[in-house]
Amino acid sequence: MADFDLTEGLRKMFLAGVGAVATGAEKTQEVVEELVKKGELTVEQGKTLNQELTRKAKEVIDNTSENAVRARMKAMTAEERAAFAAKVAQMAAEIDEASVKVDVEEAPEDADAAE
């Protein structure tokens, strides 16, 4: 269990989720466009249906990702779970820090625009 690479595992889960959502969105778009061509749906109904199907697909992916993480954590010891949680907290802090740097860098431009 000590050889588990958290970053690689999360990256693979993320990419799988993105791929599934993208594929699902493409397929639903194709089906909706075909129904619009046949006159079984209006363009507006097609757009609404496609948005709803895409939203539901994202929910399924989110739930699947959470279940995968939960299953992986169940297989870990208490110490491994603590290390996992610490690593995730560290990653979140790094992401938060990166977003703050972007906001700070954008602030001078906003000040220039106000003048």
N, C-alpha and C positions, 0 to 999 in steps of 0.2 A: 504494500500500500504506500510505502514511502516514496516509490518511484512515480507516483501520480503527479503529472504536470498540470496544475490548475489552469494556467494560462492557455495551454494547448487545448485542454478539454473544453474550456469555455469558448475558445475561438471556434472550435469545430461545431459546438452546439449552436453558436450564434450564426455561423455560416449555413448550417443545415436549416435553421429557421428562416433565414433570409431567402435561401434558395426555394424552400417550400412555399413561402408566401409569394415570391415572385412567380413561380410556376403556377400556383393556384390563381393568382391575379390574371396572368396571361390566358389561362384556360377559360376562366369565367368571362373575361373580356371577349374571347372568341365566341363563346356560346351566346352571350348577350347580343353581340353584333349579328350573329346568324338569326336570332329571333327577331331583331329589329328589321333585318332584310326581308324576312318572311312576313312581316307585318303583324306578328303576334305580340309585339311590344312596341310602344312608342319610344323615341330616342330618350325622352326624359325618364320613362320607366326603366329603360335599360341602364341609364347612368345610376339611378337610385339602386337598382338591383345589384349592379356591379360593386358599388360602394359598400352595400350591406354584406355581400358575400366576402369582399376583401377584409372587412372589419371582423367578421366571424372567423375567417382563416387566421388572422393575426391572433385572435383570442385562443384558438386551438394551439397555435405554435407556442404562445406564452405559457399555457397550461402544460404542454408537453415538456417544455424546457424546465419548468419548475419541478415537474414530476421526476425528470431525469436527475436534476441536482439533488432532490430529496432522496431518491433511491441510492445515489452515489454516497450521500452523507450517512445513510443508514448502514452502509457497509464499512464505514470508518470507525476507528476507535475514538474515544472522547478526546484524546490528545490530537489526533489527526483532524477531527472536526474543529478544534480550537485553532489549529494552524491554518486550516482552510478559511475559517471566519476572519482570522487576522489578515490573511492574504487578500481576501475580498475587500476588507475594510481599507487596506493599503491601496488597492487598485482604485477604489472609489475616491479616496483622498487625492490620489494623483490626477484623476479625471477632474475632480472639483478644482484642484489647483490650476490645471491647464485651462479650464473655462474662466477662471478668475483672471488669469494672465491675458486672455483674449479680451475680456471686458475692459481691463485696465488699458490695454493698448488702443482700444477703440475710443476711449474717453477723450483724448486730446483732439481727435478728429471732430467729435461732437462739439467740443468747445470752439474749435475753429469755425465750424459751420454756423454757430450761434452769433459770431462776431460780424 
